[in-house]
Amino acid sequence: MHEGVFVRSGSAVLTDLGVPVKFREKFTGTDVSGLRAVAMKKHIGLLSELSRPFTLIFPFTASFAGVVLAAGRLDLKSAVLGAGAGGIFIISHSAANIFNQYYDRDIDAVNKPGRPIPRGDVPPAAALAVSLAAYAAGLGLSLLVNIRFFAFVSAYSALTIVYSAPPRLKRFPWLSNITIAAARGVLILVAGYAAVAPPGAEIWTIAGVLGIYLVGAASTKDFAEVEGDGRHGIRTLPVIYGAERTVKIIWPFFIFPFLLIPVGRHFSLVPAGMVPLAAFALPGAVTVYSMLRNPSGKAFTENSLCWGLMYLTLILYPITAMILELL
C-alpha cells in the first residue's frame, strides 16, 4: 500500500480494508502504524483462509511420519528433519489449495461463495501469484533436504497443478480421484521416508494402501459440490451417477484396502508390527455408514461429514504407523 493512501481519513482507509465499523474509531487521522497493523492482520487472515488450515494437518503428519519410519526412531535429529519436511509440505499443499481455488473460482461462486475469491476479498490474479510463489518456495526448500525429497515434492506439485489447470484432470471421473490418491495418499508419506533413505517395498505398500483408499474416498468432497461441478463441466462420480449410486460404487474403497495389510505381511511387504493398521477398516465402515445416511451432511469441517471423517483417517493413519514403528 502506498504511503500516499494514508493522507485520507483513517475511517476511509479502514473502509477500503474491510475493517468492521466498531474497530474504525480506534484509528483516526494518519495513524499509519495502526492502519498497517490492521491491514497485515487482514492479509494474514485471508492467506490462512485460502490455505484451508484443516487440510494442512495431513501433509504435515504424513511427511513427519515418513521420516520417523525411515529413521526407525524419534530423536532430536529425526524430529527436526520431520518438522522440516512437514513444513515444506504445508507450503506445497497450501500452494495446491490456493491454485485450485484460482481455477475453481467460478465453481466456488456456486458451491462455496463464502470463500475469499468469490466473495471478492482476494483478486484472482493475487491468489495465483501467491500460489506460484508457494510452489516455488516448497520446491526450493526441498532441495535443502536431498534430491530424492525434491523429486517427490516436484512430482506432488506437478500432479496438483495438472489436477486444477489444463489439462484439468479433475474434469474426468476416476482420473481425478487417481490423481488425488497418487499425490496425497502415496507421495507425501513416501517423500518423508525419502528424506532419510531410499524408499523400499515396505513404505510403498503402506502408502499404497492409503492411495487405494483415496481412489474411492476422494469422492467424499464431491457430494456437496454437485451443483457447481455439473454446471461447469466437472464430471465427478456424484455428478454422473448421483449420490446414492456413487456410495454403492465407492464403499469398498473405505474398507478393503486396509485388509490388504495382512496380505502384504504374508508376502513380506509389510513389517509384522504394521499389521494393526488393518483396523482402519473400522473407521472406513463408519464413514460408509455416514455416506449411506446423508452423503452431503455438513459437519465440523468446511465440507460434508463423510469428507471430514475421510480426512481424519488420512491424519491418523500415518500417525498410527509411526507409533507402531516406535513400539
C-alpha positions in Angstrom: 0.0 0.0 0.0 1.4 3.4 -1.0 2.2 6.0 1.7 0.0 8.5 -0.1 -3.0 6.4 0.8 -2.7 7.5 4.4 -3.4 11.1 3.8 -7.0 10.1 3.6 -9.0 9.8 6.8 -8.4 6.7 8.9 -12.0 5.8 8.6 -11.9 5.8 4.7 -8.8 3.7 4.5 -10.1 1.2 7.0 -13.3 1.0 5.0 -11.2 0.0 2.0 -9.5 -2.6 4.1 -12.9 -4.1 5.1 -12.4 -3.4 8.8 -15.6 -3.5 10.8 -17.1 -0.2 11.9 -16.7 -0.9 15.6 -12.9 -1.0 15.1 -12.5 2.0 12.9 -12.9 4.5 15.7 -9.5 3.3 17.1 -7.6 4.8 14.2 -8.0 8.4 13.1 -6.1 10.9 11.1 -2.9 9.5 9.7 -2.3 6.7 12.2 0.0 4.8 9.8 1.3 2.1 12.1 -2.2 1.3 13.3 -3.6 1.0 9.8 -0.7 -1.1 8.7 -1.2 -3.5 11.6 -4.9 -3.9 10.7 -4.0 -4.4 7.1 -1.4 -7.0 7.9 -3.8 -8.9 10.2 -6.4 -8.9 7.5 -4.0 -10.2 4.9 -2.7 -12.9 7.1 -6.3 -14.0 7.9 -7.1 -14.2 4.1 -3.9 -16.2 3.4 -4.8 -18.6 6.2 -8.3 -18.9 4.8 -7.1 -19.6 1.3 -4.7 -22.2 2.6 -7.5 -24.1 4.3 -5.7 -25.0 7.6 -7.6 -28.2 8.4 -6.3 -29.8 5.2 -2.7 -28.9 6.1 -2.6 -31.3 9.1 -2.4 -34.4 7.0 0.6 -33.4 4.8 2.5 -32.5 7.9 1.7 -35.7 9.8 2.3 -37.9 6.8 5.7 -36.4 5.9 6.8 -36.3 9.6 5.7 -40.0 10.0 7.6 -40.9 6.8 10.8 -39.5 8.3 10.4 -41.4 11.5 9.5 -44.7 9.7 12.8 -44.4 7.7 14.8 -43.4 10.8 13.3 -46.1 12.9 13.4 -43.8 15.9 12.2 -40.4 17.2 15.2 -38.5 18.4 16.1 -34.8 18.0 17.6 -35.2 14.6 14.6 -37.1 13.1 12.1 -34.7 14.8 13.8 -31.7 13.3 14.0 -33.3 9.9 10.4 -34.4 10.2 9.2 -31.0 11.2 11.2 -29.5 8.2 9.7 -32.0 5.8 6.2 -31.4 7.2 6.7 -27.6 7.0 7.7 -27.9 3.3 4.6 -29.9 2.6 2.4 -27.4 4.4 3.8 -24.8 2.0 3.3 -27.0 -1.1 -0.2 -28.2 0.0 -1.2 -24.5 0.6 0.1 -23.7 -2.9 -2.1 -26.5 -4.3 -5.1 -25.4 -2.3 -4.8 -21.8 -3.5 -4.0 -22.8 -7.0 -7.1 -24.9 -7.1 -9.3 -22.1 -5.8 -8.0 -19.8 -8.6 -9.1 -22.3 -11.2 -12.3 -23.2 -9.3 -13.4 -19.6 -8.7 -16.5 -19.9 -10.9 -17.4 -23.2 -9.4 -16.9 -21.9 -5.9 -19.1 -18.9 -6.7 -21.9 -21.5 -6.8 -20.8 -24.1 -4.2 -18.8 -22.0 -1.7 -19.5 -18.3 -2.3 -18.1 -17.5 1.1 -14.5 -18.3 0.1 -12.2 -15.3 -0.3 -12.0 -15.2 -4.1 -15.7 -15.5 -5.0 -16.7 -13.1 -2.2 -14.3 -10.5 -3.6 -11.8 -10.2 -0.8 -8.9 -11.6 -2.9 -8.3 -10.8 -6.6 -7.8 -14.0 -8.6 -4.5 -12.7 -10.0 -3.2 -12.2 -6.5 -4.3 -15.7 -5.5 -2.5 -17.2 -8.5 0.7 -15.2 -7.7 0.7 -16.4 -4.1 0.1 -20.0 -5.1 3.0 -19.9 -7.6 5.3 -18.3 -5.1 4.4 -21.0 -2.6 5.0 -23.8 -5.1 8.5 -22.2 -5.8 9.2 -21.9 -2.1 8.3 -25.5 -1.5 10.5 -26.7 -4.3 13.4 -24.5 -3.3 13.3 -25.6 0.3 13.0 -29.3 -0.6 16.4 -29.1 -2.3 17.9 -28.3 1.1 16.8 -31.8 2.3 18.1 -34.0 -0.6 17.5 -34.7 -4.2 15.1 -37.6 -3.5 12.9 -35.4 -1.4 13.0 -32.7 -4.1 11.9 -35.3 -6.7 8.8 -36.3 -4.6 7.9 -32.7 -3.9 8.2 -31.9 -7.6 6.0 -34.9 -8.5 3.4 -33.8 -5.9 3.4 -30.3 -7.2 3.1 -31.4 -10.8 0.1 -33.6 -10.1 -1.7 -30.9 -8.1 -1.1 -28.4 -11.0 -2.4 -30.6 -13.8 -5.3 -31.6 -11.5 -6.6 -28.0 -11.4 -5.1 -26.3 -14.5 -5.3 -27.6 -18.1 -5.5 -30.4 -18.9 -7.5 -30.1 -15.7 -7.7 -33.7 -14.7 -10.4 -33.0 -12.2 -12.8 -32.9 -15.1 -12.6 -36.6 -15.6 -14.3 -39.2 -13.5 -11.9 -41.6 -11.7 -8.8 -39.9 -13.2 -9.4 -37.0 -10.8 -9.6 -39.4 -7.9 -6.5 -41.3 -9.0 -4.6 -38.1 -9.3 -5.5 -37.1 -5.7 -4.8 -40.6 -4.5 -1.3 -40.6 -6.0 -0.4 -37.1 -4.9 -1.8 -37.1 -1.4 -2.3 -40.7 -0.5 1.1 -42.0 -1.7 3.7 -39.4 -2.5 3.6 -37.4 0.8 4.3 -40.3 3.1 6.9 -41.8 0.8 8.5 -38.3 0.4 9.0 -38.1 4.1 10.7 -41.5 4.1 12.9 -40.4 1.1 14.2 -37.5 3.2 16.1 -40.2 5.2 16.6 -43.2 2.9 15.7 -44.6 -0.5 12.1 -45.9 -0.3 11.7 -49.6 -0.4 8.8 -52.0 -0.9 7.5 -51.7 2.7 6.9 -47.9 2.7 5.4 -48.1 -0.9 3.0 -50.8 0.3 1.9 -48.9 3.4 1.4 -45.7 1.4 -0.1 -47.6 -1.5 -2.9 -48.8 0.8 -3.8 -45.2 1.6 -3.6 -44.4 -2.1 -6.1 -47.2 -2.9 -8.4 -45.9 -0.1 -8.3 -42.4 -1.6 -9.3 -43.6 -5.1 -12.8 -44.0 -3.7 -12.7 -41.7 -0.6 -11.7 -38.7 -2.7 -15.3 -38.6 -3.9 -16.5 -37.6 -0.5 -15.6 -34.0 -1.3 -17.9 -34.1 -4.3 -21.2 -34.9 -2.7 -21.7 -31.3 -1.5 -20.5 -29.7 -4.8 -22.7 -31.3 -7.4 -24.5 -28.1 -8.5 -21.4 -26.1 -9.3 -19.4 -29.0 -10.7 -22.2 -30.1 -13.0 -22.7 -26.5 -14.2 -19.0 -26.1 -15.2 -18.3 -29.5 -16.7 -16.6 -31.2 -13.8 -17.8 -34.8 -14.2 -17.4 -36.2 -10.7 -19.0 -39.5 -9.8 -21.8 -37.8 -7.9 -22.5 -35.6 -10.9 -22.6 -38.6 -13.2 -24.3 -41.2 -11.0 -26.0 -39.3 -8.2 -25.2 -39.6 -4.5 -26.9 -42.9 -3.8 -25.3 -44.8 -6.7 -21.9 -43.3 -6.1 -21.9 -44.6 -2.5 -22.6 -48.1 -3.8 -19.7 -47.8 -6.2 -17.1 -46.4 -3.8 -17.9 -48.0 -0.5 -15.4 -51.0 -0.9 -12.5 -48.5 -1.1 -13.2 -47.5 2.5 -12.7 -51.0 3.9 -10.9 -53.5 1.8 -7.6 -51.6 1.1 -6.8 -51.8 4.8 -7.4 -55.5 4.8 -4.6 -55.8 2.3 -2.2 -55.1 5.2 -2.2 -58.7 6.5 -1.9 -59.9 2.9 1.2 -57.7 2.5 2.6 -59.2 5.6 2.2 -62.7 4.2 4.3 -61.6 1.2 6.9 -59.8 3.4 5.8 -56.4 2.0 4.7 -55.1 5.4 6.5 -55.4 8.7 4.8 -57.6 11.3 4.4 -54.5 13.6 2.3 -52.7 10.9 -0.5 -55.4 10.8 -2.7 -53.4 13.3 -3.1 -50.8 10.5 -5.8 -53.2 9.2 -8.0 -51.8 11.9 -8.6 -48.7 9.9 -11.2 -50.7 8.0 -13.4 -50.0 11.1 -13.5 -46.1 10.7 -13.8 -46.8 7.0 -17.0 -48.7 7.7 -18.2 -45.7 9.9 -17.6 -43.4 7.0 -19.6 -45.7 4.7 -22.5 -45.6 7.3 -22.3 -41.8 7.3 -22.5 -41.7 3.5 -25.5 -44.1 3.4 -27.3 -41.9 5.8 -26.6 -38.5 4.3 -23.6 -38.1 2.0 -23.9 -34.3 1.8 -24.5 -33.7 5.5 -22.5 -30.8 6.9 -20.1 -31.4 9.8 -17.3 -29.7 11.8 -15.4 -29.1 8.6 -15.9 -26.9 5.5 -17.3 -29.9 3.7 -19.5 -32.9 4.4 -19.3 -35.2 7.4 -18.0 -38.1 5.4 -15.3 -35.8 4.0 -14.3 -34.8 7.5 -14.1 -38.5 8.5 -12.0 -39.3 5.5 -9.6 -36.5 6.4 -9.3 -37.8 10.0 -8.4 -41.2 8.6 -5.7 -39.6 6.5 -4.3 -37.8 9.5 -4.4 -40.8 11.9 -3.1 -43.5 9.5 0.5 -42.2 9.3 0.5 -41.2 12.9 -0.5 -44.8 13.8 2.1 -46.2 11.5 4.7 -44.0 13.2 3.6 -45.1 16.7 3.7 -48.8 15.7 7.3 -48.3 14.4 8.3 -46.8 17.7 6.8 -49.6 19.9 
